[in-house]
Amino acid sequence: MDTWVVVGAWIFTGLFAAVLLGFAAYELSWKSRRLLSDQAKLTAVSAQLSAVASDLQRAGARASQLHSH
């Protein structure tokens, strides 16, 4: 009788660990995919901001030239 309790506890522990590790693996893979997606979006926004900064610098240079004449 006592043996079955120990065996049952080990089986429960093994199943619980499998479920827990499966959930952790799912979370890590999901978060990794989301991180890559967000990184791509941030790269695109960074490129847009660089383009806007370049446009603003050119506009400032033109305004400076017009002001000096």
DAVEN-V276001 format. One record per residue. N is the residue number from 1. PHI is phi in radians with two decimals (none if undefined). OMEGA is omega in radians with two decimals (none if undefined). Layout:
BEGIN
n | phi | omega
N | PHI | OMEGA
N | PHI | OMEGA
END
This chain:
BEGIN
n | phi | omega
1 | none | -3.12
2 | -1.14 | 3.13
3 | -1.11 | -3.13
4 | -1.16 | 3.10
5 | -1.14 | 3.13
6 | -1.15 | 3.12
7 | -1.09 | 3.12
8 | -1.10 | 3.12
9 | -1.13 | 3.12
10 | -1.19 | 3.09
11 | -1.11 | 3.10
12 | -1.06 | 3.14
13 | -1.09 | 3.12
14 | -1.13 | 3.11
15 | -1.14 | 3.12
16 | -1.09 | 3.11
17 | -1.12 | 3.13
18 | -1.11 | 3.11
19 | -1.12 | -3.13
20 | -1.12 | 3.12
21 | -1.19 | 3.07
22 | -1.11 | 3.12
23 | -1.12 | 3.13
24 | -1.12 | 3.11
25 | -1.12 | 3.10
26 | -1.07 | -3.14
27 | -1.07 | -3.14
28 | -1.12 | 3.14
29 | -1.19 | 3.13
30 | -1.12 | -3.13
31 | -1.19 | 3.09
32 | -1.14 | 3.10
33 | -1.09 | 3.13
34 | -1.15 | 3.11
35 | -1.08 | 3.11
36 | -1.12 | 3.11
37 | -1.13 | 3.14
38 | -1.15 | 3.13
39 | -1.14 | 3.11
40 | -1.12 | 3.12
41 | -1.12 | 3.14
42 | -1.14 | 3.08
43 | -1.11 | 3.11
44 | -1.13 | 3.13
45 | -1.14 | 3.11
46 | -1.09 | 3.10
47 | -1.12 | 3.10
48 | -1.12 | 3.13
49 | -1.13 | 3.09
50 | -1.12 | 3.12
51 | -1.12 | 3.12
52 | -1.14 | 3.12
53 | -1.10 | 3.11
54 | -1.12 | 3.10
55 | -1.08 | 3.13
56 | -1.15 | 3.10
57 | -1.14 | 3.10
58 | -1.13 | 3.12
59 | -1.11 | 3.10
60 | -1.11 | 3.12
61 | -1.14 | 3.11
62 | -1.13 | 3.13
63 | -1.12 | 3.11
64 | -1.12 | 3.13
65 | -1.16 | 3.13
66 | -1.15 | -3.13
67 | -1.22 | -3.10
68 | -1.33 | -3.14
69 | -1.47 | none
END
